[in-house]
Amino acid sequence: MDKADMTQRIAQGDGFIAALDQSGGSTPKALKGYGIEEGAWDGDEAMFGLIHDMRARIITAPSFSGDKVLGAILFERTMDGEVAGKPTPVALIERGVVPFIKIDKGLEAEADGVQLMKPIDGLDALLARARGLGVFGTKERSVVNLANPAGVAAVVAQQFEVAAEVLAAGLVPIIEPEVNIKSPERGAADRLLKAELLKALDAMPGDDRVMLKLSIPEEAGLFDELVDHPRVLRVVALSGGFARPQACAELAKNRGMIASFSRALLEDLRHQMSDAEFDAALGEAIDEIHAASVKKVALAA
């Protein structure tokens, strides 16, 4: 796949994007969910080795293919590693899966009801390396906890500043301003975020397109204008802490949004499973998430 093929696949393909990008702080929790308790490794290198083995097992499983998985978001170490003796992005591309890379370095402390991204040191070099490995795009996450107009505006401004750098490097950014689904002001935060995103999209120069990764809105269909915006390549949804059945049920109510799930994709996978058991569990999750991404339920008028 060249960039044109990847663009077409992401823009119009029937499927979803797998989020395989747990980083340092979330890796122990991800490994625990996989059945490997904290303390089973000695040091960070061993920990990252275990999480890479898990991701390699996912990527090489028969059920994980371009038939239903359009793309996969990688942690930097995963991108730089190998799967089945090949650079991870190459292994994905050969399976028909478009590779992305998580570029943010975590979150600042909350201010004005939001958490901005920490500075991304070495971004130019990371983007150049990613492009050289065949990576298509990036993902960068910030968090909205409250419906604070100044905070939401700051999140969107920062996201589009980083997105401009990503586009200049020849990659496609996934802008991820996550609304905390446990927020007491979730619905109001969704509406504020939508308004700020529309303003920023309308103000984009040139003809580049971005992707959006958003929490499933409290009000089904709220993000239809974002789905239809000419500067948006695709809108993908994070599971945000919902278990898979609920995440899929909520996603299916939202036209044009496809999944980009992490925990909801991986929650039934265990280190102790045989390869056949592992692939069966992964395949069941893929089928359920794929269905919610492409088969939408009609909303009452």
N, C-alpha and C positions, 0 to 999 in steps of 0.2 A: 504493500500500500504506500503510495506517495501522499503528500499533504492534501492534494485535491481529493483523493480517494477517502482519506480520513475525514476531511471536512464534510463530504457528502454523507459518509456513514454516520457521523455524529449528528448532523443536522436532520437526517431523514430516516435513519435506521430504526427498526422495531427492536427494542431491547432496553438495557439499562447499563449504568456504569458502576462497577464494583469499586468500593473504597477500601484499598489495602494499604492504608497510609498511617496506621498507628505509629506514633513517634515515641521518643524516650519516656515521657511522663505517663503515657497510656499503655506502653508495652507490657508491664507486669500485669495489668488488669486484663489485657487481651490474652496473655499467656494463661492466666488463671482460668479464663473462660474456656480456653482450649484444653484444660485439664492438666496444666503444668503449674504447680504451686510455686509461689515466690520462695526463694531459697534453694530451688532445684538447680540453680546455675551459680557460677562464681564469676562475678564481675559483669560489666556492661557488654563486653565483646561476646561473651557466652550467651547473654540474654538476647542480643541482637541476632546471634547465630540461630537461636531457637525460633525467633519470630520469622527470620528469613526462610527457615526450613518449612514453617507452616505456610507461608505465602507461596513457596515453590510447589508445595504439595497441592495447593489450590489451583495454581496456574497450569499445572500438568495433569490435573484430573480430567478424565474424559468429558465430564459434564460442563467444564469451564471452557467454552469456545465462543467464537464469534456468532454462532447461531442465535444466542440470546443475550450475550454480554458484549455490548458495543465497545466499552472502554474499561480501563482500570487505572485508579490513582495510586501511585507508588510513593513510599517514603524514600528519601534521598539514598539511604544505604541500600534499599532494595533495587533502586534504579542502577546503582553502581555495582551491584552483585550479578551473579549468574544464575540461570535456571536451566537445567539440563545441558550445561556446558556452553550456554550462549548468554550474552548480555540480556538482562531481564527484558528491556524494551523490545529487543529482537525476538525473544521467545514469545512475547505477547503478540507482536505483529504477525508472526508466522501462524498464530491461532486465529487471526482475524480480529484481534482486540487492540484498540487504540490506546497507547500509553500516555498517561499524564503524570506529573510530579507535584507533590506537595512542597511549596516553597516557604510557607510562613514558619517562623521560629517561636511560635507560642504567643501568648496574650499578655498585654499589660494589665495592671490592676484596674478594677472598675472605676470609672469616672463618668459622671453624667449618664448613669444607667447603662453604660456600654463598656466593652473591653476591646480596645484597639489592638492591632498587631504590633508586636515588638519590632524594632528595626531588623531588616533582613540583610545582615552583613554578607558580603560576597555574592550579591544577587546576580550581577552581570556574568561572573564566572560560572555560577550554577546554571544559568539559562543557556550559556554557550555550550556547556558540557551536555546538558539535556538535549539540546537540539542536535548536537553531534551524535548522540546515541539513538536518534530517531524519535524522540519524545514529541508529541503533538501539542500538548498544552500543560498548564499549571493549575494549581488550586491553592487559594489563600483564604484563611478563615479568620473572621472576627465575630464577636458575639454581642447581641442586643438583649439586655435583660429587662429594660423598662422602656416605656413609650416617652422618651425624653427627646424632644425635637433637636436640640443641639447635639446630643450624643449620637442620634441616628444620622444626622447630617455629617458629623465627623467620621463615622464609620464608612459611609458611602464615599465621601471625598477621599479618604485614605485608600479604599479599595480601588477606585478608579485611577488614582495616581500610580499604584503598583501595576494595575492592568495596562496602563500606557507603556510602562517599561517592558512588560512581557510582550506586548504586541510589537514593540520596536525591535525586540530580539527575534521576531519571527515565530512566536508561539501564541497559542490561544489561551487567554486566562479564564479560569472558572472563578468568578467572584462569589465568595461565600460569606455573607453577613447573616449568621445564624441567629434567628429569634429563639430564645429559650422557651421551649414549649411549656415549662412550668411557671413562666412569668405570670403574675397576677394581672398584667396589662398586655397579654399576648395579642389579642385582637387589635388593640390600638397600635401596638408596635408593628404588627403586620401592615396596617394601613399607612403608617408613617414611612415605613421602609419602602413600600411600593411607590409612594409619591416621590421620595428622594431618588430612587432608582430610575424612575421615568424621566425626571429632570436631568440626571446625569447621562442617561442614554441619549436623550434628545440633543445634548450639548456635545456629544462625541464628534471630533473632527474626522474628515476622511470617510472611508467606507468600511473600516474594520468592524468585525463582530466579536462579541464576548459571549461567554456562557454565564449563567447564574445558577448557584446552588443555594437553595432556600429551604427553610423549615416548611413543612406542609402547613398551609395557612389554616387558622381556626375557622375561617369562613370559606367553604369550598368555592372554587372558581375565582377567588379574589385576584389571583395573579394572571388571569387570562390576557390582560393588556401586555404584560411582560412576555408571555409566551408568543404573542403576535407581533412584538416590536421588531422592526426590520434590522436593528443592530444586535439582536439576540440570536445566537446560533441555536441554543437549546437551553431549556430550563430543567434542572435536575433537582431532586428533593433528597434531603438527608432524613434519616429516621428519627434523629433527635432524642433518642431514649425510648421511643415506642418499641414494644416487642413486635416481631415481624407481622403477626396477624393484624394488629391494629394499624401499624404503619402502612401495610398494603391496603387495608380497607379505606384509610383516609386518602392515600395517594390516588386510588381508583376514582375518587370523586373530582379530581382536578385534571381537566382537559389539558393535554399537551405536556404535562410534567411527567418525567420519567425518574426512576429511582437512581440514587447514588448512595446506597446503603453500605454500612460497615457492620456494626453489631447485629443488625437485623439479618444480614447475610450469613454471618459466621456463628450465630448463637448456638447452633446445634452440632457444631464440629468439635471433635475431641481427638487429642493426640493418640489415645489408646485404640481408636477405631482401626479395623482392617482397611486396606485400600478400597475394597468393595463397599464397606459400610460408610466410609468417608465420602466416596463419590455419590452414594445414594442420598446421604443427608444433604450434601452440597447441591445435588441435582434437584432435590425437592425444594430447597430454598430458592434456587435460581428460577424454577418454574413458577413459584408463587410470586416472586418479585417481578418477573417478566410479565406475568398476566396483569398485575396491577399497573404496570407501566404502559401497556398497549391496549388493554381492554377496559374502557372507562364505563362507569355507571352513569345513567341519566339522572340529572338532578330535577327535583320537582320545580315547576315554574312558580 
